[in-house]
Amino acid sequence: MKNRGLNLGLAMVCLVSLAGVSNMSLADEGMWLMNRPPNHVLVPRYGFKATEDWLDRVQKSCVRISDGGSGSIVSANGLVMTNHHVGSTQLQKLSTPERNLLEEGFYARTLDEELKCEGLEVLIPWTVTDMTVLVSKVADGSMTPAESYKFREDRIAEIERQSYENTGHKSEVVAMYHGGQYLLYRYKRFTDVRLVMAPETGIAFFGGDADNFEYPRYNLDMCFFRIYEDGKPYKPEHHLEWSEAGAKDGELTFVAGFPYRTQRLFTEEHLKLLRDTTFPIILKRLHRREAELAAFAARSEKHAQWAETDIHHVQNSRKAFTGILEGLKDPALLKKKRAEHDKIRAAVEGNPEWKKTFGNAWDVMGSASREYAGFAERHMALEGRRRVMKSDLLGVAMHLVRLAAEETKENGERLEPYRLGNRKTLELALYSPSSIIDDLEIDRLTSGLSYLLETFGEDDSLVKSILAGRSPAALAQEVVKGTKLHSVDARKRLVAGGLKAIERSSDPMILLAKAIDPIGRALDKRYKDVFEAAERDAYNKIALARVKAFGDIFYPDATYTIRLAFGPIKGYRVGEKEIPPFTTMGGAFDHMAAHGAKDPWVLPKRWMDRKSKINASTPLNFVCTADIIGGNSGSPVINKAAEVVGLVFDGNIQSLIWDIAYNDRKARAVAVDSRAIIEALKNVYDADKLVDELLSKE
């Protein structure tokens, strides 16, 4: 991989885990940068060194999928493997009233039968370049955190613009170590992506929400796509070959993927913000939305089909955040976090120069956390990934309104999604035709608007501006039925017309977006000025203090960039019960019988019909100690030869706290075994051509 060597001077800060500050954790911990592999652990502990060539092959065989997960290229013809639940949005979009791909599964026996996935983007991480000096060179120390933040954001926007114009690659500057280092990631981008194969949800999510985050598991949570270039299957520079033998108990494995975000550097005050404010708000909404979706799905079989993906996402998030919050309620965790930071603060206090430079970081973070708690619910209602105002049509309208406004500004002054380097990704989202279900859109908007009314009250200025005297249900019905934004051509006309077209528009969804936009912008600016700028400044100082005091051999928090984790396949003990590392395909039938063959423990008819053809002893799922988190869904599990031995699809319940702190006593990553994938493709789905492609050594 080119540009692997980095300038690791003072700006190169590295973090330690909760396991300790002054020495390396004994656990197989870490989501390591591909340009700083954990060879200092791998070589002495496992006798394996991740070489430049090995890392280059793995990196360029991995992909980031815009629907929110990871994947890998597993053939010389651009075949991409990921999870069924990562591909479920596309399966739902491609379904018809006559053909439910989620329920029935899908297999394209020829290239011509592969189904094009509109709006799906697949990115290969191509190069990584250190930009720390260019981003962090602040003129003097007199800037406030907010001023420093804006200074760096302007530089980042310019670097991304130049990179995109010079290379044509999607370019992202990412803050590592909370601002101690800035890396420019360039991605090779593909938008011609086609569905090749997916099993039925009944086996991909066998056991449903009841078994989610549990183990033992019996899931074939896989999905295959193909990426095309110039109308032909992509011929990749690298791809991962398949291991027919799989892996055995105790064998070292690696997981390469795109973990979304961890909070392992966070101070005690920051974790209390999550425990007492942020996560309770999120969980309140998820519980509410889960009940609403259950009622929606109960209306008819069609409604149940329309809501299936939303229900799964809500249930998955609800269970995940519940697990993390329970971990944060453990006094031992916060005590450990306090002790970790106390060691760093003691070192800072003992050095007058360090104290002057770094000493206020904890107070800054504490003050920012307390201030944000005062408006977090309002901010989170309208902005960010967890906003309540979610619908496909409103999302389009918000983009159109903000794009028109942002295009009147210099590139560096624009909000990040509207900068030049992100324009193609934005256009893909805006202009790709998709099947929008009005009933579901109305339900989503009614839910969000009702939340605003019930949370803030009818006399609140935010509520008054948005509802304008209408009920949530009436407004949702009005804007969904009245909008013309179902049409891609209508969207293109508004983009072409710019700000004047948006100002003249009487489209009710555009009017709703215009009512939300100034309130959301103001809240997000306040969040960035009050919290995000302070967070970046404080953690930068804490990280610099830590590396000065204790060394620099540690990994950064996850940032949705390519990472390498490692660990052996290994069972664990719960109480007096030993949990074996592997389950089998035959065990899936036993698991169904143990639950009386009642939903959600009902295997698809095809599996029941083919039971006699399946080798019951074939390993189906396994667990390993590799350090994963949300975003790793669809990551390949590979061996030392960089061969696929599995496919990550989950963690067990004990792993949910890995957002905050890693341990491997009971926590595990859960994966589909490579042998089960081949066995199922051959003897359940008659997908011999796909098997041949996977096993080919070309």
C-alpha positions in Angstrom: 0.0 0.0 0.0 1.4 3.3 -1.0 1.7 6.1 1.5 1.8 3.7 4.4 4.7 5.4 6.2 3.5 8.3 8.4 5.1 11.2 10.1 4.7 10.2 13.7 6.2 13.1 15.6 4.6 14.9 18.5 1.3 15.1 16.7 1.2 11.3 16.6 -0.7 10.5 19.8 -1.8 7.0 20.7 -4.3 5.9 23.3 -4.3 3.2 25.9 -7.2 1.0 26.8 -9.1 0.7 30.0 -6.8 -2.2 30.8 -4.1 0.2 31.9 -1.9 3.2 31.0 1.6 2.3 31.5 1.7 -1.2 30.0 0.0 -3.1 27.2 -3.2 -5.0 27.8 -2.8 -8.7 28.1 -5.9 -9.1 26.0 -6.0 -9.3 22.2 -7.4 -5.7 22.2 -7.4 -3.1 19.5 -8.9 -1.8 16.3 -5.5 -1.1 14.7 -4.7 1.3 11.8 -3.5 -0.6 8.8 -0.5 1.7 8.7 0.4 0.8 12.4 -0.3 -2.9 12.7 0.1 -4.6 16.1 3.2 -6.5 15.3 4.6 -5.7 18.7 1.9 -8.1 20.0 1.5 -10.5 17.1 5.2 -11.4 16.7 5.9 -12.4 20.4 2.5 -13.8 21.1 1.6 -15.6 17.9 4.8 -15.7 15.9 3.1 -13.8 13.0 4.1 -10.5 11.4 1.7 -8.5 9.3 3.9 -7.5 6.4 3.4 -4.6 4.0 2.2 -6.9 1.2 -0.2 -8.7 3.5 -1.7 -5.5 4.8 -1.9 -4.0 1.3 -3.8 -7.1 0.1 -6.2 -7.1 3.0 -6.9 -3.4 2.8 -7.6 -3.4 -0.9 -9.8 -6.4 -0.5 -12.1 -4.7 2.0 -15.0 -2.4 1.2 -17.2 0.1 3.0 -20.9 -0.2 2.1 -23.0 2.9 2.1 -26.0 1.1 3.7 -23.9 0.9 6.9 -21.5 -1.9 7.1 -18.4 -3.6 5.9 -17.6 -6.2 3.2 -14.9 -7.9 1.3 -14.0 -8.7 -2.3 -13.9 -12.5 -2.5 -13.3 -13.2 -6.2 -11.4 -12.0 -9.2 -14.7 -10.9 -10.7 -15.6 -8.3 -8.2 -17.8 -10.5 -5.9 -18.5 -8.8 -2.6 -19.5 -10.6 0.6 -21.3 -8.9 3.4 -24.1 -9.7 5.8 -27.8 -10.3 4.9 -28.7 -7.6 7.4 -26.4 -5.1 5.7 -28.0 -5.9 2.4 -31.5 -6.0 3.8 -32.3 -2.4 2.7 -31.5 -3.4 -0.9 -33.5 -6.6 -0.6 -36.5 -4.7 0.5 -36.1 -2.1 -2.3 -35.8 -4.8 -4.9 -38.8 -6.8 -3.6 -42.2 -6.6 -5.3 -45.7 -7.5 -4.1 -45.3 -10.8 -6.0 -41.7 -11.5 -5.0 -40.5 -10.8 -1.4 -36.7 -11.2 -1.6 -36.4 -10.9 2.2 -38.7 -13.8 2.7 -37.8 -15.9 -0.3 -34.1 -15.2 -0.8 -32.5 -14.6 -4.2 -29.9 -16.2 -6.4 -28.7 -15.0 -9.9 -27.5 -17.9 -11.9 -26.1 -15.7 -14.6 -24.6 -12.2 -14.7 -27.7 -11.0 -16.6 -29.9 -12.1 -13.7 -28.1 -10.0 -11.2 -30.2 -7.1 -9.9 -28.9 -3.5 -10.0 -29.0 -1.8 -6.6 -29.9 1.8 -7.1 -28.3 4.2 -4.6 -25.8 1.8 -3.2 -22.2 2.9 -3.0 -19.2 0.6 -2.3 -15.8 2.1 -1.4 -12.4 0.4 -1.5 -9.8 2.2 0.8 -7.0 2.9 -1.6 -4.4 5.1 0.0 -3.8 6.7 3.4 -1.7 9.9 3.8 -0.7 11.8 6.9 -2.0 15.4 6.8 -1.4 16.2 10.4 1.0 19.1 9.8 -1.3 20.7 7.2 -4.4 20.5 9.4 -3.0 21.2 12.9 -0.7 24.1 12.1 -2.7 26.7 14.1 -1.3 30.2 13.9 -1.0 30.8 17.7 -2.3 29.6 21.0 -4.7 32.5 21.4 -7.6 30.8 19.5 -10.6 29.5 21.4 -11.5 25.8 21.0 -14.3 26.9 18.6 -11.9 29.1 16.5 -9.3 26.3 16.4 -12.1 23.9 15.3 -13.2 26.1 12.5 -9.6 26.7 11.4 -9.0 23.0 11.1 -12.3 22.3 9.4 -11.5 24.9 6.7 -8.1 23.2 6.1 -9.7 19.8 5.9 -12.3 21.0 3.4 -9.5 22.3 1.2 -7.4 19.2 1.4 -10.4 17.0 0.5 -11.2 19.3 -2.5 -7.7 19.2 -3.9 -7.4 15.5 -3.4 -10.7 14.8 -5.1 -9.9 17.1 -8.1 -6.4 15.6 -8.4 -7.3 11.9 -8.1 -11.0 11.5 -8.7 -11.2 9.4 -5.6 -13.6 10.0 -2.8 -11.4 11.8 -0.2 -11.9 12.1 3.6 -9.7 13.6 6.2 -10.3 11.8 9.4 -9.2 12.9 12.9 -7.4 10.1 14.7 -6.7 10.1 18.4 -9.4 12.8 18.7 -7.4 15.3 16.8 -3.8 14.2 17.5 -3.4 13.0 14.0 -5.2 13.6 10.7 -5.2 11.0 7.9 -6.4 11.5 4.4 -8.2 8.4 3.1 -8.8 8.1 -0.6 -11.4 5.6 -1.7 -12.0 4.0 -5.1 -15.8 4.4 -5.5 -18.3 2.1 -7.2 -22.0 2.8 -7.7 -22.9 0.1 -10.2 -23.5 -2.7 -7.6 -25.7 -5.7 -8.3 -27.3 -8.3 -6.0 -26.0 -11.8 -6.6 -27.3 -14.0 -3.8 -29.1 -13.7 -0.4 -30.7 -16.5 1.7 -34.1 -16.2 3.4 -34.4 -13.9 6.4 -35.6 -17.1 8.2 -32.1 -18.5 8.3 -30.1 -15.2 8.1 -31.9 -14.0 11.2 -32.9 -17.3 12.7 -34.0 -16.8 16.3 -35.0 -13.2 15.6 -34.7 -10.5 18.3 -34.7 -13.2 21.0 -31.4 -14.7 19.9 -29.9 -11.4 18.8 -26.6 -10.7 20.6 -26.8 -14.1 22.1 -24.7 -17.3 21.7 -24.8 -20.1 20.7 -26.2 -18.9 17.4 -27.3 -20.6 14.2 -27.4 -17.9 11.5 -26.4 -17.8 7.8 -26.2 -14.0 7.9 -24.6 -13.6 4.4 -25.3 -11.7 1.2 -23.3 -11.4 -2.0 -23.2 -8.4 -4.4 -21.0 -7.7 -7.4 -19.3 -4.4 -8.3 -19.1 -3.4 -11.9 -16.8 -0.9 -13.6 -17.7 0.4 -17.1 -20.6 -2.1 -17.3 -18.4 -5.1 -16.6 -17.6 -7.1 -13.5 -14.7 -5.3 -11.7 -11.3 -6.9 -11.9 -9.8 -6.1 -8.5 -6.1 -5.5 -7.8 -6.6 -7.8 -4.8 -9.2 -10.1 -3.4 -9.4 -12.6 -0.5 -9.2 -16.3 -1.4 -11.4 -18.8 0.4 -10.4 -21.3 3.0 -12.2 -24.6 2.4 -10.7 -26.0 5.6 -11.9 -23.1 7.8 -10.3 -22.5 11.1 -10.0 -24.5 14.3 -10.4 -23.9 18.0 -7.6 -21.7 19.2 -6.4 -20.6 15.8 -5.5 -16.9 15.4 -7.9 -15.0 13.2 -8.1 -11.4 12.0 -11.1 -9.2 11.3 -10.7 -6.3 8.8 -13.5 -3.8 8.5 -14.9 -0.4 9.3 -15.9 -0.1 13.0 -18.0 3.0 13.4 -17.2 4.6 16.7 -15.8 3.7 20.1 -15.5 5.9 23.3 -12.5 4.3 25.0 -10.6 7.6 25.6 -13.7 9.3 27.2 -13.4 10.9 30.6 -15.6 10.0 33.5 -17.7 13.2 33.0 -18.2 12.3 29.3 -19.2 8.8 30.1 -21.7 10.1 32.7 -23.2 12.3 29.9 -23.8 9.1 27.9 -25.1 7.2 30.9 -27.4 9.9 32.3 -28.5 11.8 29.2 -27.6 10.6 25.7 -28.3 6.9 25.9 -31.6 7.2 28.0 -32.9 9.6 25.3 -32.0 7.2 22.5 -33.5 4.2 24.4 -36.7 6.1 25.1 -37.1 6.8 21.4 -36.3 3.2 20.4 -38.8 1.6 22.8 -41.4 4.0 21.5 -40.6 3.4 17.9 -40.6 -0.3 18.3 -44.1 -0.3 19.7 -45.3 2.0 16.8 -43.8 -0.3 14.2 -45.4 -3.3 15.8 -48.7 -1.6 15.5 -48.0 -0.6 11.9 -46.9 -4.1 10.9 -50.1 -5.6 12.5 -52.3 -3.7 10.0 -51.8 -6.2 7.2 -49.3 -8.6 5.6 -48.1 -5.8 3.3 -47.5 -3.5 6.2 -45.5 -6.2 7.9 -43.4 -6.6 4.8 -42.9 -2.8 4.5 -41.8 -2.4 8.1 -39.6 -5.5 8.4 -36.3 -3.7 7.9 -37.2 -0.8 10.1 -38.2 -3.2 12.9 -35.0 -5.1 12.7 -32.9 -2.0 12.8 -34.8 -0.6 15.8 -34.7 -3.9 17.7 -31.0 -4.3 17.1 -30.3 -0.7 18.2 -32.5 -1.1 21.3 -30.7 -4.2 22.4 -27.3 -2.8 21.7 -27.8 0.5 23.6 -29.4 -1.4 26.5 -26.3 -3.5 26.9 -24.0 -0.5 26.7 -26.0 1.4 29.2 -26.0 -1.5 31.6 -22.3 -1.6 31.4 -22.0 2.2 32.1 -24.1 1.7 35.3 -21.4 -0.6 36.7 -19.5 1.5 39.3 -16.4 -0.6 38.6 -16.1 0.7 35.1 -16.2 4.3 36.0 -13.8 3.7 38.9 -11.4 2.1 36.4 -11.8 5.0 34.0 -11.2 7.5 36.8 -8.1 5.7 37.9 -6.8 5.7 34.3 -7.2 9.4 33.9 -5.9 10.1 37.5 -2.6 8.6 36.4 -2.3 10.9 33.5 -3.4 13.9 35.5 -0.8 13.1 38.2 1.9 13.1 35.5 0.7 16.4 34.2 0.5 18.0 37.6 4.0 16.9 38.3 5.5 18.7 35.3 5.0 22.5 35.2 5.2 22.7 31.4 2.7 19.9 30.9 0.4 21.4 33.5 0.4 24.7 31.6 -0.3 23.0 28.3 -2.6 20.2 29.2 -3.8 20.8 32.7 -7.3 22.3 31.9 -8.4 19.5 29.5 -10.4 17.6 32.0 -12.2 20.7 33.3 -13.0 21.7 29.7 -14.5 18.3 28.9 -16.5 18.3 32.1 -17.9 21.7 31.5 -18.8 21.0 27.9 -20.5 17.7 28.9 -22.6 19.5 31.5 -23.6 22.3 29.1 -24.5 19.9 26.3 -26.7 17.9 28.6 -28.9 20.9 28.9 -29.9 20.9 25.2 -29.0 17.4 24.1 -32.5 16.2 23.6 -33.4 19.1 21.5 -30.3 18.8 19.3 -30.6 15.0 19.0 -34.3 15.4 17.9 -33.4 17.2 14.7 -29.7 16.5 13.9 -27.4 13.5 13.6 -27.8 9.8 13.0 -30.3 9.4 15.8 -32.6 12.2 14.9 -36.4 11.5 15.2 -37.4 13.3 12.1 -36.6 10.4 9.8 -38.2 9.6 6.5 -36.8 9.0 3.0 -38.7 11.9 1.5 -37.9 14.4 4.3 -34.2 13.3 4.0 -34.3 14.2 0.3 -36.0 17.5 1.1 -33.5 18.5 3.8 -30.6 17.7 1.4 -32.2 19.9 -1.4 -32.8 22.8 1.0 -29.3 22.7 2.5 -27.5 22.0 -0.8 -29.1 25.1 -2.4 -27.9 27.2 0.6 -24.5 25.7 0.9 -23.7 26.1 -2.8 -23.8 29.9 -2.4 -20.7 29.6 0.0 -17.0 28.9 -0.5 -16.3 25.1 -0.4 -14.5 25.4 3.0 -17.5 27.2 4.5 -20.0 24.5 3.6 -21.4 21.8 5.8 -19.4 18.6 5.2 -22.0 16.6 3.1 -22.2 19.5 0.6 -18.5 20.0 -0.1 -17.2 19.3 -3.6 -15.5 16.0 -2.7 -18.8 14.6 -1.4 -21.0 15.8 -4.3 -21.2 12.4 -6.1 -22.2 10.6 -3.0 -24.9 13.2 -2.3 -26.2 13.0 -5.9 -26.3 9.2 -5.7 -28.6 9.5 -2.6 -30.7 12.2 -4.3 -31.1 10.8 -7.8 -31.3 7.1 -7.4 -34.9 5.9 -7.9 -36.2 3.9 -5.0 -39.5 2.5 -4.0 -40.9 4.8 -1.3 -43.9 3.5 0.6 -46.2 6.3 1.4 -47.9 4.5 4.3 -44.5 3.9 6.0 -43.3 7.4 5.3 -46.5 8.8 6.9 -45.9 6.6 9.9 -42.3 7.6 10.3 -43.1 11.3 10.1 -46.1 11.1 12.4 -43.8 9.3 14.9 -41.2 12.1 14.8 -43.6 15.0 14.9 -45.5 13.4 17.8 -42.3 13.0 19.7 -41.5 16.7 19.3 -45.0 17.7 20.5 -45.0 15.3 23.5 -41.4 16.1 24.5 -41.4 19.9 24.2 -45.0 20.8 24.3 -47.3 22.7 22.0 -46.2 26.1 23.2 -42.5 25.4 22.4 -41.1 27.6 19.6 -39.6 24.6 17.8 -42.9 22.7 17.8 -44.9 25.8 16.8 -42.5 26.5 13.8 -42.8 22.9 12.5 -46.4 22.0 13.2 -47.8 25.4 12.6 -51.1 24.5 14.3 -51.6 21.1 12.6 -51.6 17.7 14.3 -48.6 15.4 13.7 -50.8 12.9 11.8 -52.4 15.6 9.6 -49.1 17.2 8.7 -47.5 13.9 7.9 -50.4 13.0 5.6 -50.3 16.4 4.0 -46.6 16.5 3.1 -46.2 12.9 2.0 -49.3 12.9 -0.2 -48.7 16.4 -1.5 -45.0 16.3 -2.3 -43.6 15.8 -5.8 -40.2 14.6 -4.5 -41.1 11.0 -5.3 -39.9 12.0 -8.8 -36.1 12.1 -9.4 -36.8 14.6 -12.2 -38.5 16.9 -9.7 -35.4 16.7 -7.5 -33.1 17.4 -10.3 -35.1 20.5 -11.3 -34.8 21.9 -7.8 -31.1 21.3 -7.7 -30.6 23.0 -11.1 -32.7 25.9 -10.0 -30.6 26.5 -7.0 -31.6 28.7 -4.1 -34.2 30.6 -6.1 -36.0 27.4 -6.9 -36.1 26.4 -3.3 -37.3 29.8 -2.2 -40.1 29.7 -4.8 -41.1 26.1 -4.1 -44.5 25.4 -2.7 -43.9 21.7 -2.3 -45.1 20.8 1.2 -42.1 18.6 2.0 -39.7 21.4 1.0 -41.7 23.8 3.2 -41.4 21.3 6.1 -37.6 21.0 5.5 -37.4 24.8 5.4 -39.1 25.1 8.7 -36.8 22.6 10.3 -33.5 23.8 8.7 -32.8 27.0 10.6 -33.6 25.4 13.9 -31.5 22.4 13.2 -28.6 24.5 11.9 -28.6 26.7 15.0 -28.7 23.6 17.3 -25.9 21.9 15.4 -23.8 25.1 15.4 -24.3 25.4 19.2 -23.3 21.7 19.6 -20.2 22.1 17.5 -19.1 25.3 19.3 -20.0 24.2 22.8 -19.2 20.5 22.7 -17.5 19.1 19.6 -14.8 21.9 19.6 -14.2 21.4 23.3 -14.1 17.6 22.8 -11.5 17.8 20.1 -9.4 20.3 22.0 -9.6 18.4 25.4 -9.0 14.9 24.0 -6.1 16.2 21.9 -4.5 17.5 25.0 -5.2 14.4 27.0 -3.8 12.2 24.3 -0.7 14.3 24.0 -0.2 14.2 27.7 -0.7 10.4 27.7 1.9 9.7 25.0 4.4 12.0 26.7 4.0 10.2 29.9 3.5 6.6 28.9 4.5 6.1 25.2 2.8 5.8 21.8 2.2 2.2 21.0 -1.6 2.2 21.2 -4.6 2.3 18.8 -7.1 5.2 18.2 -10.8 5.0 18.9 -12.8 3.7 15.9 -13.6 6.3 13.2 -15.4 4.3 10.4 -12.1 3.8 8.7 -10.4 0.5 7.8 -9.1 -1.3 10.9 -7.5 -4.6 11.8 -8.5 -6.6 14.9 -7.2 -10.0 15.9 -7.8 -12.9 18.3 -8.1 -16.7 18.5 -11.3 -18.7 18.1 -12.2 -19.4 21.7 -15.1 -20.5 23.7 -16.0 -19.1 27.2 -17.7 -19.9 30.4 -21.0 -18.5 31.8 -21.4 -19.6 35.4 -20.8 -23.3 35.4 -21.6 -23.7 31.7 -18.9 -24.0 29.1 -19.9 -22.3 25.8 -18.1 -24.1 22.9 -16.6 -22.0 20.2 -18.5 -23.6 17.3 -22.1 -24.4 16.5 -23.2 -26.8 13.7 -25.7 -26.8 10.8 -27.4 -29.8 12.5 -27.6 -27.8 15.6 -29.9 -25.3 13.9 -32.5 -28.0 13.5 -32.0 -29.0 17.1 -32.4 -25.4 18.2 -35.7 -25.1 16.2 -37.0 -28.3 17.9 -36.0 -27.1 21.3 -38.2 -24.0 20.8 -41.2 -26.0 19.5 -40.6 -24.9 15.9 -42.4 -21.6 16.7 -41.6 -18.2 15.2 -38.8 -17.0 15.2 -37.3 -20.4 15.5 -38.6 -21.8 12.2 -36.2 -22.7 9.5 -37.1 -21.9 5.8 -39.0 -24.6 3.9 -36.0 -25.0 1.6 -33.9 -26.0 4.6 -36.4 -28.5 5.8 -36.7 -30.0 2.3 -32.9 -30.3 2.0 -32.2 -31.4 5.6 -31.0 -34.9 4.5 -28.5 -33.4 2.0 -26.9 -31.1 4.6 -23.8 -32.4 6.5 -25.1 -31.8 10.0 -21.6 -31.6 11.5 -20.5 -28.7 9.3 -19.6 -25.7 11.6 -22.2 -23.0 11.2 -21.2 -20.1 13.6 -18.1 -19.5 15.8 -16.8 -17.0 18.3 -13.4 -15.3 18.5 -11.9 -12.6 20.7 -11.3 -10.1 17.9 -12.1 -6.5 18.9 -15.2 -5.4 16.9 -18.1 -2.9 17.2 -21.0 -1.5 15.2 -19.9 -1.0 11.5 -17.9 -4.3 11.5 -21.0 -6.2 10.3 -20.0 -7.9 7.1 -16.3 -7.9 7.9 -14.3 -10.9 6.7 -12.7 -13.1 9.3 -9.3 -14.3 7.8 -6.4 -16.5 8.8 -2.7 -15.8 8.6 -2.7 -16.5 4.9 -5.4 -13.8 4.4 -8.0 -16.5 3.4 -11.6 -16.2 4.4 -12.6 -18.4 7.3 -15.7 -16.6 8.4 -18.0 -13.6 8.2 -18.7 -11.3 11.2 -22.3 -10.7 11.8 -22.7 -10.0 15.6 -21.2 -9.9 19.0 -22.5 -11.7 22.1 -24.3 -9.8 24.8 -21.1 -9.5 26.9 -19.4 -7.7 24.0 -21.8 -4.7 23.9 -19.7 -2.8 26.4 -16.8 -2.9 23.9 -18.0 0.6 22.8 -16.5 1.8 26.1 -14.0 -0.9 27.2 -12.6 -4.2 25.9 -12.3 -7.4 27.8 -12.2 -11.0 26.5 -13.3 -13.0 29.6 -16.7 -13.6 28.1 -17.1 -11.1 25.3 -16.9 -12.4 21.8 -17.3 -11.6 18.1 -19.7 -13.9 16.4 -19.2 -15.1 12.8 -20.6 -17.4 10.1 -18.1 -20.2 9.3 -16.7 -20.3 5.7 -17.5 -24.0 5.6 -21.2 -23.4 6.3 -21.4 -20.9 3.5 -20.1 -23.4 1.0 -22.2 -26.2 2.3 -25.4 -24.1 2.1 -24.6 -22.8 -1.3 -24.1 -26.3 -2.7 -26.7 -28.4 -0.9 -29.4 -26.0 0.0 -29.4 -23.3 -2.8 -27.9 -25.3 -5.8 -25.5 -22.4 -6.3 -22.6 -24.4 -7.7 -21.5 -21.6 -10.0 -21.1 -19.2 -7.1 -19.2 -21.9 -5.1 -16.8 -22.4 -8.1 -16.2 -18.6 -8.1 -15.5 -18.5 -4.4 -13.1 -21.5 -4.5 -11.3 -20.4 -7.6 -7.6 -19.7 -7.2 -7.4 -17.3 -10.1 
